[in-house]
Amino acid sequence: MTSGSWFYWAILSAFFAALTAIFAKIGIQEVDSDLATLIRTAIIIVVLSAFVVWAGKWANPFALSRKTWLFLGLSGLATGGSWVCYFRALKIGDASKVAPVDKFSLVLVAIFAFTFLGERPSFREWSGIAMIAGGVLLLALKR
């Protein structure tokens, strides 16, 4: 993979995230949001398991380091928390409002990456991040 291929995958991620919001909003209309999250998670487990095997990427997970397990575990817990909150917000709010506010995570990622990973976004990048934050506030405060 080339160093620029991250953008291709990030665009696909955004596309699928947008579909996730729309499909979830329709799907949770007649079910509790927590049960809906569980069903979605079960489907993800089956699909990703098949994909990993099909792609020949299966490896012994018990051979991974403790650090890898710790941080993948923490990431899993954070993902679960995010999904529960996201589905609850979708259940009671408009997808066109919930999804952009959820994307405030972009701002938080930049701040956390700066603080914990030593990443140093340029002035131009911080300006874009600030515009995202402003857009989220505009959406959230609009009445």
Secondary structure as the mmCIF struct_conf table of DSSP 4:
data_model
#
loop_
_struct_conf.conf_type_id
_struct_conf.id
_struct_conf.beg_label_comp_id
_struct_conf.beg_label_asym_id
_struct_conf.beg_label_seq_id
_struct_conf.end_label_comp_id
_struct_conf.end_label_asym_id
_struct_conf.end_label_seq_id
TURN_TY1_P TURN_TY1_P1 SER A 3 GLY A 4
HELX_RH_AL_P HELX_RH_AL_P1 SER A 5 GLY A 27
TURN_TY1_P TURN_TY1_P2 ILE A 28 GLU A 30
BEND BEND1 VAL A 31 VAL A 31
HELX_RH_AL_P HELX_RH_AL_P2 SER A 33 TRP A 54
TURN_TY1_P TURN_TY1_P3 ALA A 55 GLY A 56
HELX_RH_3T_P HELX_RH_3T_P1 PRO A 61 ALA A 63
BEND BEND2 LEU A 64 LEU A 64
HELX_RH_AL_P HELX_RH_AL_P3 ARG A 66 ILE A 92
BEND BEND3 GLY A 93 GLY A 93
HELX_RH_AL_P HELX_RH_AL_P4 ALA A 95 ASP A 102
TURN_TY1_P TURN_TY1_P4 LYS A 103 PHE A 104
HELX_RH_AL_P HELX_RH_AL_P5 SER A 105 PHE A 116
BEND BEND4 LEU A 117 LEU A 117
HELX_RH_AL_P HELX_RH_AL_P6 PHE A 123 LEU A 141
#
